[in-house]
Amino acid sequence: MKTTIPYVSYYDGTLNKDICQSIIDRFESEKTNQKRTTMKDVFNYTELNVSETEGWKDVEEMIVKLADKYSAIFMSDHSVSPILLPSAFEYEQVRIKKYSPELDDKFNIHSDAN
């Protein structure tokens, strides 16, 4: 685990290089299911909603399984008490996002709250 600031961590080796390349290749071949998402001066990207795209169940299940695993590791690494979290929760749909410099893609700091 590497930590850059409190409660922000990343874990090397979560997905091996071959799995990553396979997912990238599949994403690139799914042009008809990709959508362009933009909000001026906030974010621009191309995305594929894995949860809503036929043939991607294996990737969705793998990502959810990894999220479960690394959430538990994160909570242990940072001594997060389970009492601070809801007793039941759901993940959002799994999405893959591509950021292309030639399209001025970005994801600036913002809040989703109104």
Accessible surface in RSA format (square Angstrom, percent):
REM  Atomic radii and reference values for relative SASA: ProtOr
REM  Chains: A
REM  Algorithm: Lee & Richards
REM  Probe-radius: 1.40
REM  Slices: 20
REM RES _ NUM      All-atoms   Total-Side   Main-Chain    Non-polar    All polar
REM                ABS   REL    ABS   REL    ABS   REL    ABS   REL    ABS   REL
RES MET A   1   116.01  60.1  48.11  31.8  67.89 161.6  48.73  41.4  67.27  89.1
RES LYS A   2   105.85  51.6 101.19  62.1   4.67  11.1  62.96  56.7  42.89  45.7
RES THR A   3    64.88  46.1  31.44  31.9  33.43  79.7  31.11  41.8  33.76  51.0
RES THR A   4    93.21  66.3  61.05  61.9  32.17  76.7  59.08  79.4  34.13  51.6
RES ILE A   5   105.63  60.1 101.68  75.8   3.95   9.5 105.63  76.1   0.00   0.0
RES PRO A   6   108.75  79.3  91.68  83.6  17.07  62.0  98.67  81.5  10.08  62.6
RES TYR A   7   138.89  64.8 123.44  70.2  15.45  40.2  81.26  61.1  57.63  71.0
RES VAL A   8    72.75  47.9  69.83  63.2   2.92   7.0  72.71  63.2   0.04   0.1
RES SER A   9    26.69  22.6   0.00   0.0  26.69  61.5   0.16   0.3  26.53  37.2
RES TYR A  10   106.79  49.9 103.28  58.8   3.51   9.1  77.92  58.6  28.87  35.6
RES TYR A  11    41.06  19.2  26.32  15.0  14.74  38.4  26.99  20.3  14.07  17.3
RES ASP A  12    99.95  70.0  70.30  70.0  29.66  70.1  40.30  94.8  59.66  59.5
RES GLY A  13    71.40  88.0   0.00   N/A  71.40  88.0  34.82  95.6  36.58  81.9
RES THR A  14    48.01  34.1  31.84  32.3  16.17  38.5  28.47  38.2  19.54  29.5
RES LEU A  15    51.36  28.6  35.05  25.1  16.31  41.0  35.84  25.2  15.51  41.7
RES ASN A  16    83.32  57.5  74.14  71.6   9.18  22.1  40.35  97.1  42.96  41.5
RES LYS A  17   177.47  86.6 164.99 101.2  12.48  29.7 113.23 101.9  64.24  68.4
RES ASP A  18   113.56  79.5 106.66 106.2   6.90  16.3  29.40  69.2  84.17  83.9
RES ILE A  19    63.11  35.9  61.16  45.6   1.95   4.7  63.08  45.4   0.03   0.1
RES CYS A  20    44.91  34.0  42.13  47.0   2.77   6.5  17.87  45.3  27.04  29.2
RES GLN A  21    90.24  50.5  89.30  65.3   0.95   2.3  38.37  81.7  51.87  39.3
RES SER A  22    54.68  46.2  47.68  63.6   7.00  16.1  29.51  62.8  25.17  35.3
RES ILE A  23    20.16  11.5  20.16  15.0   0.00   0.0  20.16  14.5   0.00   0.0
RES ILE A  24    89.40  50.9  87.75  65.4   1.64   4.0  89.40  64.4   0.00   0.0
RES ASP A  25    78.37  54.9  70.58  70.2   7.79  18.4  28.71  67.6  49.66  49.5
RES ARG A  26    68.36  28.7  66.82  34.1   1.53   3.7  38.16  52.1  30.20  18.3
RES PHE A  27     5.86   2.9   5.86   3.6   0.00   0.0   5.86   3.6   0.00   0.0
RES GLU A  28    55.92  32.1  49.81  37.7   6.11  14.6  35.38  68.4  20.55  16.8
RES SER A  29    91.01  76.9  53.63  71.6  37.37  86.1  48.38 103.0  42.63  59.7
RES GLU A  30    36.65  21.0  34.74  26.3   1.90   4.5   4.98   9.6  31.67  25.9
RES LYS A  31   123.94  60.5 109.82  67.4  14.12  33.6  89.11  80.2  34.83  37.1
RES THR A  32   134.97  96.0  99.45 100.8  35.52  84.7  88.52 118.9  46.45  70.2
RES ASN A  33    73.65  50.8  54.45  52.6  19.20  46.2   7.44  17.9  66.21  64.0
RES GLN A  34    31.97  17.9  12.24   8.9  19.73  47.0   4.25   9.0  27.73  21.0
RES LYS A  35   122.96  60.0 116.33  71.4   6.63  15.8  69.00  62.1  53.95  57.5
RES ARG A  36   103.19  43.3  73.78  37.6  29.41  70.0  56.68  77.5  46.51  28.2
RES THR A  37    27.26  19.4  24.15  24.5   3.10   7.4  27.26  36.6   0.00   0.0
RES THR A  38    85.69  60.9  58.36  59.2  27.33  65.1  26.64  35.8  59.04  89.3
RES MET A  39   105.55  54.7 100.29  66.4   5.26  12.5  88.77  75.5  16.77  22.2
RES LYS A  40   172.59  84.2 147.97  90.8  24.62  58.6 101.51  91.4  71.08  75.7
RES ASP A  41   100.28  70.2  86.51  86.1  13.77  32.5  28.90  68.0  71.38  71.2
RES VAL A  42    32.09  21.1  31.99  29.0   0.10   0.2  32.09  27.9   0.00   0.0
RES PHE A  43    27.87  13.9  27.87  17.3   0.00   0.0  27.87  16.9   0.00   0.0
RES ASN A  44    17.91  12.4  17.91  17.3   0.00   0.0   1.00   2.4  16.91  16.3
RES TYR A  45    13.79   6.4  13.79   7.8   0.00   0.0   0.00   0.0  13.79  17.0
RES THR A  46    18.92  13.5  18.92  19.2   0.00   0.0  12.19  16.4   6.73  10.2
RES GLU A  47    13.14   7.5  12.48   9.4   0.66   1.6   1.91   3.7  11.23   9.2
RES LEU A  48     0.15   0.1   0.00   0.0   0.15   0.4   0.15   0.1   0.00   0.0
RES ASN A  49    26.19  18.1  23.28  22.5   2.91   7.0  15.92  38.3  10.27   9.9
RES VAL A  50     2.29   1.5   0.00   0.0   2.29   5.5   0.00   0.0   2.29   6.2
RES SER A  51    36.06  30.5   6.78   9.0  29.28  67.4   6.91  14.7  29.15  40.8
RES GLU A  52   124.17  71.3  86.77  65.6  37.39  89.0  36.58  70.8  87.58  71.5
RES THR A  53    17.69  12.6   7.57   7.7  10.12  24.1   5.68   7.6  12.01  18.2
RES GLU A  54   170.67  98.0 143.01 108.2  27.66  65.9  66.78 129.2 103.90  84.8
RES GLY A  55    57.33  70.7   0.00   N/A  57.33  70.7  38.49 105.6  18.84  42.2
RES TRP A  56     2.77   1.1   2.75   1.3   0.01   0.0   0.76   0.4   2.01   3.3
RES LYS A  57   130.46  63.6 126.17  77.4   4.29  10.2  84.23  75.8  46.23  49.2
RES ASP A  58    83.79  58.7  71.26  70.9  12.53  29.6  46.37 109.1  37.41  37.3
RES VAL A  59     4.43   2.9   4.14   3.7   0.29   0.7   4.43   3.8   0.00   0.0
RES GLU A  60    30.23  17.4  30.23  22.9   0.00   0.0   5.52  10.7  24.71  20.2
RES GLU A  61   100.93  57.9  93.60  70.8   7.33  17.4  39.25  75.9  61.68  50.4
RES MET A  62    50.10  25.9  44.01  29.1   6.09  14.5  33.66  28.6  16.44  21.8
RES ILE A  63    54.31  30.9  53.74  40.0   0.57   1.4  53.75  38.7   0.56   1.5
RES VAL A  64    46.82  30.8  46.40  42.0   0.42   1.0  46.82  40.7   0.00   0.0
RES LYS A  65   155.47  75.8 150.77  92.5   4.70  11.2  97.39  87.7  58.09  61.9
RES LEU A  66    34.07  19.0  33.38  23.9   0.70   1.7  33.76  23.7   0.31   0.8
RES ALA A  67    32.44  29.8  21.22  32.8  11.22  25.5  31.53  44.4   0.91   2.4
RES ASP A  68    73.56  51.5  64.99  64.7   8.57  20.3  27.27  64.2  46.29  46.2
RES LYS A  69   110.82  54.1  99.89  61.3  10.92  26.0  64.45  58.0  46.37  49.4
RES TYR A  70    46.13  21.5  44.26  25.2   1.86   4.8  25.82  19.4  20.31  25.0
RES SER A  71    49.46  41.8  42.09  56.2   7.37  17.0  26.97  57.4  22.49  31.5
RES ALA A  72    61.70  56.7  51.15  78.9  10.55  24.0  56.22  79.2   5.47  14.5
RES ILE A  73    60.27  34.3  57.10  42.5   3.17   7.6  60.22  43.4   0.05   0.1
RES PHE A  74    50.20  25.1  50.20  31.1   0.00   0.0  50.20  30.4   0.00   0.0
RES MET A  75    42.89  22.2  41.30  27.3   1.59   3.8  27.96  23.8  14.92  19.8
RES SER A  76    86.31  72.9  61.53  82.1  24.78  57.1  35.29  75.2  51.02  71.5
RES ASP A  77    64.27  45.0  30.86  30.7  33.40  79.0   8.68  20.4  55.58  55.4
RES HIS A  78    34.73  19.0  19.44  13.5  15.29  39.1  12.33  12.7  22.40  26.1
RES SER A  79   102.98  87.0  70.51  94.1  32.47  74.8  46.51  99.0  56.47  79.1
RES VAL A  80    27.01  17.8  16.50  14.9  10.51  25.3  19.07  16.6   7.95  21.6
RES SER A  81    45.58  38.5  40.21  53.7   5.37  12.4  32.93  70.1  12.65  17.7
RES PRO A  82   100.43  73.2  92.36  84.2   8.07  29.3  92.94  76.7   7.48  46.5
RES ILE A  83   153.44  87.3 123.81  92.2  29.63  71.4 132.36  95.3  21.08  57.2
RES LEU A  84   132.10  73.6 100.39  71.8  31.71  79.7 104.91  73.7  27.19  73.2
RES LEU A  85    80.65  44.9  68.20  48.8  12.46  31.3  69.94  49.1  10.71  28.8
RES PRO A  86    90.12  65.7  69.02  62.9  21.10  76.7  81.64  67.4   8.48  52.7
RES SER A  87   128.69 108.7  79.90 106.6  48.79 112.4  58.69 125.0  69.99  98.1
RES ALA A  88    84.36  77.6  63.80  98.5  20.57  46.8  69.06  97.3  15.30  40.5
RES PHE A  89   128.54  64.3  95.39  59.1  33.15  86.3 104.37  63.3  24.17  69.2
RES GLU A  90   165.70  95.1 134.14 101.5  31.56  75.1  53.48 103.4 112.22  91.6
RES TYR A  91    84.90  39.6  58.74  33.4  26.15  68.1  61.70  46.4  23.20  28.6
RES GLU A  92   143.59  82.4 123.24  93.2  20.35  48.4  59.28 114.7  84.30  68.8
RES GLN A  93    77.85  43.5  64.65  47.3  13.19  31.4  28.35  60.3  49.50  37.5
RES VAL A  94    18.67  12.3  13.70  12.4   4.98  12.0  18.67  16.2   0.00   0.0
RES ARG A  95    91.86  38.6  65.31  33.3  26.55  63.2  11.41  15.6  80.45  48.8
RES ILE A  96    38.36  21.8  35.35  26.3   3.01   7.3  38.36  27.6   0.00   0.0
RES LYS A  97    76.68  37.4  52.12  32.0  24.56  58.5  22.13  19.9  54.55  58.1
RES LYS A  98    76.17  37.2  72.02  44.2   4.15   9.9  45.64  41.1  30.53  32.5
RES TYR A  99    93.77  43.8  71.16  40.5  22.60  58.8  62.77  47.2  31.00  38.2
RES SER A 100     6.50   5.5   5.04   6.7   1.47   3.4   2.23   4.7   4.28   6.0
RES PRO A 101   118.10  86.1  94.20  85.9  23.90  86.9 101.58  83.9  16.52 102.7
RES GLU A 102   143.12  82.2 102.99  77.9  40.13  95.5  67.13 129.8  75.99  62.0
RES LEU A 103    92.92  51.7  76.14  54.5  16.78  42.2  81.61  57.3  11.31  30.4
RES ASP A 104    93.97  65.8  89.60  89.2   4.36  10.3  34.12  80.3  59.85  59.7
RES ASP A 105    19.91  13.9   0.22   0.2  19.69  46.5   0.20   0.5  19.71  19.7
RES LYS A 106    53.34  26.0  45.98  28.2   7.36  17.5  38.59  34.7  14.75  15.7
RES PHE A 107   103.87  52.0  75.19  46.6  28.69  74.6  75.32  45.7  28.56  81.7
RES ASN A 108    63.67  43.9  58.45  56.5   5.22  12.6  19.23  46.3  44.45  43.0
RES ILE A 109   182.28 103.7 152.68 113.7  29.60  71.3 159.92 115.2  22.36  60.7
RES HIS A 110    65.91  36.0  28.64  19.9  37.27  95.4  33.75  34.8  32.16  37.4
RES SER A 111    84.45  71.4  56.08  74.8  28.37  65.4  47.49 101.1  36.96  51.8
RES ASP A 112   129.93  91.0  95.92  95.5  34.01  80.4  43.52 102.4  86.40  86.2
RES ALA A 113    82.91  76.2  54.75  84.5  28.15  64.0  64.56  90.9  18.34  48.6
RES ASN A 114   198.53 136.9 122.53 118.4  76.00 183.0  67.74 163.0 130.79 126.4
END  Absolute sums over single chains surface
CHAIN  1 A     8751.5       6953.8       1797.8       5165.3       3586.3
END  Absolute sums over all chains
TOTAL          8751.5       6953.8       1797.8       5165.3       3586.3
